[in-house]
Amino acid sequence: MTDPSKPRFVFVAPWGVTPGAGVNGVMLGMHAAMEKSYTPEFLVTGWLRPPEGQHWLPLPDVGFCLTNAIAFFVKWPWLLWRLRVLLKDAIVVNPHFAGLECLLLAILRRLGLIRKLVFSVHGSDVETALRSHPFQRRLYVFMYSSADAVTACSQALAQRLRSILPPSVPVAGIFNGADRPPLHRGERPIAAPYLLCVASYVKIKGQSTLIDAFPEVLRSHPSLRLVFIGGESTPSASERHAILSRATELGISDRVDCHVNVAHELVWGWMEHSECLILPSRREAFGIVLVEAAQVRTPVVATRVGGIPEFLDHGVHGLLCEPDDPAALAAAILETLGDRQAAQKRVEAFHQRAQDLTWDAHFEKFRRFTQL
């Protein structure tokens, strides 16, 4: 229930916000960090009905298809009015993972009908803008340029977005926080020792590099298993099938497990008991799972991409290697498994580093940058 004594802060998302990792985890983390000072609410612009208590106004993405573009131009006066009613007393409107459906928010801000508009970008949304048709890219530039500020989860991602925006648009890289692990994380999920990769089953996460590196690791550690945990929204197009097929080709299918859509509270137990958490991404805006692994004192190996090297120093907090290099990835894993004393030293250093990466710290930096 809205508390009239605290100003409204409205998150805007293209889907219903539910507990979990990724963008949902970011919004819920910010939500928890600001509750003492603000009344945070959610406005969902996608076409699927959100959970109870979240505002819902489906908006057509003008860049998605001709039908959506026609719907946008036919309905925009009514949609603009509805948005104005929903947002009229909000101190901040904060879209996350925005597509061109948020053009209407940009128009409202240009008209002075929103008090403050702050976009938060997460990675794939920026890549979509950068790779879009020139006309669509101009619409993205208009949309982001209409905001009071834009926040990204790393300096690397902020720089990617700055490459298409006028210098006058305030863009800042602000590290994500991470949830604290539950006190009771459950029993060891499997008896055998295992390596763990937690990432959505999509090409940019680089699971194919890890599956190609695993045979080399098995030569020295034949009892190991390799466990993948990831979200899978479109099974027919999933990388999971490619991973399992490649494991069969390599003759290691009996050592590889792929789990789908594991509840976030259960992932903590998998992380805590793994020999090493590996994030072999080809592109990664931040990499919250690495911070979560640090909190439960699990060694990490990751690729030197995006925002990862901004908070994880090679040889200090974990080991980094270049993407798409199975040999280098195998070497980093073997080094972690082979020198437990050095790995434990890195684990403790990263655990200390992770104490600074909280949602309270994230929101305080957000608040300062956006001048709330």
N, C-alpha and C positions, 0 to 999 in steps of 0.2 A: 504493500500500500504506500502511495506517495506521501512523503513527509513534507508538508508545506513550509517547514522551517528551514529546509535545506534545498539549495538550487538543484534543478534537474540537469543531469548529464545523460545524453541519449546516444547510445551506441547504435550504429546502423550496420546491418549485416545482410548478406544475400541469402542466408539460410537461418533456420531456427537454431538458437544457441543452446547447446547441451554440454554437460561435463565431458571433458576429453582433452586431447592434446591439440597442437597446431593453433590455428587462429582462434578457435573456441577457447582454448586454454588461456590465450593472451587476454581476450575480452573478460573472461571470468576472473582472471588474476587481477586485472585492473579494477573490475567491479568490487572485489573484496577489499582492495587497497583504499578505495575512495569512499566507502560507505559511511564513515564517520562524518565526512564533510559534505557529501553530495547525495542526491537520490539518483542512483544509476538505473537506467531503463534500457530496454532493447526495442528497436524498430526493425522488423524483418521485411526485406523488399523482394524476396524470392516468391516462387509460385506455390510452394508447399506450406501448408498451415504450420505455424510455429507452436512450441509448447505454450500452455496456458500462462497468461500474465505478460506475454510479449506482444507489443503492437505489431500489426500486420497491414502492410499496404504494398501489394505486388506492383512493381514498376517495370516497364518494358526496357530492355537493354537495346538502345537505338542502334548499336553496332553489331548486334548478333545476327539479325536477318531482316529482310525487307518487311515481313509481317510486323515485327517488333517496331521497326522504324515508322511504319504507318500508324500503328497503335499509339506510339509516342506522340506523333504530331496531331492525331485526332483527340487524344485524351489529355494532353499536357495542361490545359487550363484547369480542368477538374482536379488532376493529380497535384498540381501546384497548390491549389486551394486546400486539398486534404493534407498535404505536407505542412502547410502553414498552420493549420489548426492543430496538428499533432505536435508541432515543434515550437509554437509561439512563445512559450515561457521557458524554454531550455537555455541554460547558460552556455552549453557547448553541444554541438552535434558532431559526432565522431564516427565517420564511416570506416569500416575495416574491409579490406579486400574488395574495394569498390570497382565496379564496371561502369559502363556508360549509362546505366540506369540512374546513376547519381548526378547526372547532368542537371536534373531538376533542383537538387540541393545547391548546386553551383549558382543556378539562376536566382534562387531565393536569397543566397548570400549577396550576390551582386545587387539585388534590389533592396538590401538592408533588412530583409524579413527573417533572417537568422542572426542571432547575436554573435556567434563564433562558429566557424566551420574548420575542423581539423581532420585531415585524412591520415589514416595509419596504413602503411603498406607493408607487405609481408614477403614478397618475392615473386611468385608466379603472376601476381597482378601487375607488377611493374614490367615483367617480361612480355605480358600480353600487350601492354601499351606500346612498348618499344618495337614490337614486331608487327603491329597492326598496319593496316592500309594507311597511306599518308593522310587521307581525309579523316579517318578515325583517330589517327594520332593527334591531329589538330584539335579534335574534340576532347581528347584526354588532356592535352596541354591547357585548353580552356578550363576544364573541370578542376584540375589541380591548381591552376593559377588563380582560381576564384577563392581558394581557401585562405584562411589566416595563417595556417602553417601545415606542414606535412611532416609526419614522423615515420622513420624507418627503423627496423630492428638492428641495423648495423650501419657502419660508415660505408661499407662496400655497396650496400643496397641504396643508401642515400645518394651516393655518387652516380649510380646507374640512373636514378630518376632525374638528378640534376642535369644529366646530359641532354634532356629534351625540354627542360623548363627554363624560363627566363631567370636571370640571376636574382631578380627581386623577390622570388618565391622563397620563403623561409623553409628550408628542409634540414632536418637534424637526424642523426643516427642515435637512437637511444636503445641500449641493450634491453632485451626482454628479461623478465624475471623468471622464476621457476617455482612451481609448487613445492612445499615441503613434503617429504615422504611420510606416510602414515607410520605410527609407532609400531603397529603389528603388520608386517608385510608378508606373512604366510610362510609355510614350509617350503623347502627347496622343491621346485616344480618337477625336476627329473633327477634321477640318481647320478647319471653320467656327467662328467665335466663338459661344459659347452661354451662356445662363443655366441654372442648375441648381437643381432642387428635389429634395431627398432626404427622403422621408416615406412612410409606409405609405399605401396607397390607401384611405383612409377619410374620411368627411365632415369630421371634426373637424380634419383637416390643411389644409383650405382650398385645395386645388389649384384648385377652380373659380374662386376669386377671382383667382388668378394667371393662369389662361387668359383671363379677361375683361380683365385688365390688359395682356396681352401685345400686342394690336394697337396700343395707344397707344405702347408702347416701339418697336415695329417701324417706326412712322412716322419716327422719328429714326435708327433703327439697322436698316435693312432686311436686313442680312446675318446678323443674329442668328438662332440657333435656340433653342428652349426645350426643355430635356431634363428629364424626370421620371424618377426612380429610386425604386422603392418595393416593399415586400413585398406579396404578394397571396395570402392564404390561402383566400379564397372568391371565385373569379373571377366567379361569376354575380352577386354583390352588390357588385362592386368599383366604386370611383369611376373607375377607369381608363377604363371604357367611356364614362362620362359626359364625361370630359375629352376623349377623342377625338371624341365626337359634337359637343361644343361647339366644338372646333377646326374641324370641318367647317362648322358653321353660320357661324362667323366668317370662313371662307375662309382659314384659316391652317394647315390640316392638314399642308401640305408643310413647315412650319417647326417642327413639334412632334414629339418622340419620347417614347415611354413605354417604359421598360425595367422588367422584372419580376425580383425576387429576384436582383439582382446580388450576387455575392460581396463581402463587406465589404472585403476587401483590394483589390478593384478600384475601389471607390467613391472611395478616396483619390485616385487619378489623375484621376477625373472632377472631384473638388472642386478639386484643385490647378490645373487648366487652365481652370476656368470663369471667366467675367467677373465673376460675382457668384453667391453662394449665397442662395437665398430660402426662407424658412420662413413661409408665410402662414397659420399655424394659427389656428383658432377657439378652440382650447383646447390648452394645452401645459404639462405639469407642469414640465419643465425645458428640453429641447432640446439634447441632447448634440451633434447634428450641427453646431450653431453653433460649439461649442468646437473640434470637429474641423476645421472650416473655418478657424478662427483659427490653428490649428497649422500649416496649410499656406499661410497668408497669403493667404486669399481674402476679398474684401469680402463683407459680409453685410447682408441686409435681412430684417427679421422683423416679426411683429406684437407689439403691446404686450399680451401675455396671459400669465397664469399666472406661472411663475417666470422667464421670459425677462428682464424688466426688472430682476430682482434681480442679475444678473451682467453684463448688457449695457446700458451707458448710451448713450442716444440721442445721436448726434453725437460721441461719444467713441470707442466701439468699433464702431459700425455705425449703421444707420438703422432706426428703429421707426415703425410706423404702426398704425392701428386695424384690427381684423379686418373682413372682409366689405366692404372699401372698395377696389374696383379702381382708382379714380382716385388715391387716396393711395398705393397700392402702386406704381402705374406711376410716380408722381412721385418716390418714393424710389429706385426702380431707375434712372430717368433721371438723378437727381442723382448717384448712384454712378458711372454710366458717363460722365457729362459733366464731372465734376471729379475727375480721376484723382489729383491731388496731395492733395486733402482725403481721398479714399477711402484712399489709401496711408497717410496719417497715422493714420486710424482702424484700418486693418489692423495697423499696428505696435503700437498701443495694445492692441488686442484680443489680439494674439499674446503680449504680455507678461502680460496678464490670464490667459490660458489656461495659463500655466506654473504657476499656483497651483491649478488645477483638475485634480488628479491623483488616481488611485485610492489612493495612499499617504495623501494629505491627507484624502480621504474616509473611509478606514478609521480613521485616527487620531481624527477627530472622532466617528465612530461608536463607537469604543472608549471614549472619554472619557464620552460621553453615556450609554452603556449600562453604564458602570462595570465593564468587563471586567478 
